[in-house]
Amino acid sequence: MIQPILRPPGIVRALRSASQRPAWLLMCLLCLSIWGAATQGAVSITSRDWLAILQTSETPLSGGAYVLWHLRLPRIGFAVVIGAALALSGALTQGLFRNPLADPGLLGVTSGAACAAALTIVLLAGSGIEVPPVLRYWLLPVTAFAGAVGVCFVLDSVARWLTADSIAGLLLTGIALNALAAAVIGLCTYLATDEQLRSLTFWTLGSLAGANWFLVTTLLAALILALWALHRLTHAMNALALGEAAAAHVGVNVRRLRVRVIALVALLCGFAVAWCGMIGFIGLVAPHMVRLMVGPDQRRLAPLAMLVGALLLLLADTAARTVAIPAEIPVGIFTAMLGAPFFLVLLVRMRKGP
Amino acid sequence: MAVAGIWLQPGFAKGAVKQGGRRIVCVGGGITEIIYVLGAEQALVGVDTTSLYPQAATTLPSVGYARALSSEGILALRPTHLLATEDAGPPSVLRQLSDAGVPVTILAANDTFEGVIERIQRVGALTDRNVQASQLEKQLRQDWQRARAPILARKTAVAPRVLFVLSHSPGQVMVGGKGCSADGMIAYVGARNAVDGFDGFKPLTPEAVIAAQPDIVLMTTQGMQVIGGIDGVLKLPGMAQTSAGQKRRVVALEAMFMLGFGPRLPQALTTLDQLLINAMQVSP
């Protein structure tokens, strides 16, 4: 019998150690994908365009450099931060409900946002109020955001009133509120004119086309704040994984933890829905993938889920904008198409055991 | 196709100077038709998915669905103008395009004959085809009068009640109420829209169909195909209790021809008129 005494080649060793350090692996993959996404697109980018955006000159950018700086790079940044935000809110929701099928949509975030947007579109047109053009751009995202946050806090107070201190009660109340919001959206769809229906469908299709640097930096700041808030919550979240009673016994204030997590999810996910519409799948699957890789410890799970979410959405959006040049395909198709097979492979691997 | 292939490559597009350097991306089938009739198609570098007529338009690069345009995809065609109907969107993409220095012109989706004339004038002005545009206007006004004359002349007769049925999938059947584009055509052809209780499109319900008592069911050929031909239409709930259903009076026209409100409007009116007359005569 020949023993494999030879040391494996360097590349194999590197891969092996990378698989033990998923954070580094994911970081490298994300950087590669960002670079890949920046070079792909309808407009061809030359090295001169890259130089042009790196130099600070008085002349405004034109041609490829304009596309790169004002359209493509902000969109890449947007995909990364939105993907991270969705994945983080997914990880938090699954941790809070201790349920692998939970997803930010269960808390009513998405339906709350869509419901507020639908009401604004239909009622505003019905009332005949003229909105100044400057405000029109902000009106729907702001109302959608307010709807997301509003529904979450209604949820929390209703659940506390009906089924105090029970997370299962919170889940059930969330389902009831979701149904209510869906009914209101349905009513708005029925009342809407053709033209209003078009704006309504935006919220169900989901798209990153509205990206700009301001939104990217705002959400990035929000993400950093969320990470800081999360840092203080992870121990309590880990204790909660043992059960509500167990968590309470080790000194976790479950009630306060619940409010904090809901607020965090509402802010992150509400922002994403308000500007990009409903982009499904990432919030559900990214945390799962990470859990299959590194286990349920929130200290590692949340940051890694953000990386996976960012990577998934970036790849999906790059495919969405490059497959049918010069047209664009809805990004939701690709998030599922990329995520689902990978997810299945992980499941199979888990069944076979480590 | 070969030409379209070359246009897809930005490198070529940069060098190619077309019709006074004008490069137009057109979103909206009706506007594309106008551009072709005015003979300005040399300036077209891209169209949307509704631009199906004339055939030549389908060989141009497609910028996709009018409501989900891509800013970078359109910029890659190096357009000097974006011509679009009110359908075009999302708004963020239109804003990005005008920020990038592409003038965006939105033409009102006014579904009347005068609306068509207005769009022709605006497209004529934008493509430097003012002469051709006024010639076309004159021609169309004559054609329109010729198409309308017989309809106006028989005003005394009882107008048939026409129900417009739209379906994108067998499970999703809508009827057209007041103010929809089909409602305009039904009025022009001297018929009455069988439903006038609401605006726009609403899902079809059996009771509403029976209450509407249509003499004729009007559809688009695309919609009729989806629903399974005349037999499919007759199987729609409630249809058997109407005179249209009992006498198999179902007529269909190609969607962009009938409802595009482009330069083929007079033709479409005459064709529709003839179809309705035939339907009423075959089964009195």
Interface residues (C-beta under 8 A of the other chain):
Chain A: G41 A42 V43 S44 Y66 V67 H70 L71 R72 Y137 Y190 T193 D194 E195 R198 T201 F202 L205 S207 A209 G210 R321 A324 I325 P326 A327 E328 I329 P330
Chain B: L8 P10 G11 G46 T49 P61 S62 V63 G64 Y65 R67 A68 L69 S70 S71 E72 G73 I74 L75 A76 L77 E86 D87 G89 P90 P91 S92 V93 R95 Q96 D99 A100 C180 D199 G200 F201 K202
